[in-house]
Amino acid sequence: MSFEQINSFGNLRHLITLEGLHKSHVELIIERARRYLTAVGEPPPRADTLRGQTVANLFFEASTRTRASFEIAAKRLSADVLNLDVNMSSRAKGESIIDTIFTLEAMQVDIFVVRDAGPGIPEMIARQVAPHVCVLNAGESDISHPTQGLLDLMTIMLHKGDPGKLTVAIVGDIRHSRVARSAHRALSTCGVGELRLTGPAELLPDDHEFAGAVRATDLAEGIAGADVVMALRLQKERFVQLSEIPDPQEYFRRYGLTEDRLGVAKADAIVMHPGPMNRGVEIESAVADGPRSVIREQVTNGLAIRMAVLELVHVHVRRARGERR
Ligand code: ASP
């Protein structure tokens, strides 16, 4: 893509998409994130890296974990954090998004974290903000969710090492999934061995998408011998017609991950899900809470990834503001 996310010093400025991001940048973010990993129950890592900088979380679409994750990440790095309440937002009063951004810029917000159901909003904002300001995409339509792609790749690498040797199977509503698109991008950038997409034909992506991936409509075929199995939510909010949404029981019968069906995957395969999970639809509880599940680790790793991304872009803010440290 032509839009530049890296500044003239080679530092990350915006994170709108993993498209076009070099392997070295992906590896750098993951390496930094590893430093922020501590086990649940241990004191969380804190730093004063972002002291004096202001992060605004603008979520124009529902979110629990991503919003909480960005908020905690920014606070652990000592930023001032503003969470804009969507219902109270001026957008509901008809102000354009960009006017909201300019208003917040006038209050010296340095980093915008943006989620929107529409396509193109994070990039549109990034093109118009002041030179020192950074924009991070926290979920854009069905197109992109870069920090999710990074946390998924990190989780896979922490458990399984080099993705080049792995078979990764994504199962479910891939057509409507920004998680799957960002996972594909992250895995392709780092050279995945084999990526398999499995789901009902109508929920598989168009043929021109997901270059290099193998497709299956049969679950056993899709996950046979896989090292990683990632289930996705049926994203009901993105179906054009309600009548297109699969019947949950029928869907579970064909595509739900159960201990039994996972028998064809590798014996040490890990199971992932970006959340929120529908137990009994995409996955049974015995799997979600079982020994193969790394679902909660994904959440922990997500926080570390967001700290790493904030840490990297804060360098741009400082430099562009002419600060020395
Ligand atoms: N939380 C993820 C997302 O924002 C996955 C989902 O909603 O199903 O895309």
Residues whose N, C-alpha, C, O or C-beta is under 5 A from the ligand:
A	BS01	LIG	G139 V179 R233 P274 G275 P276
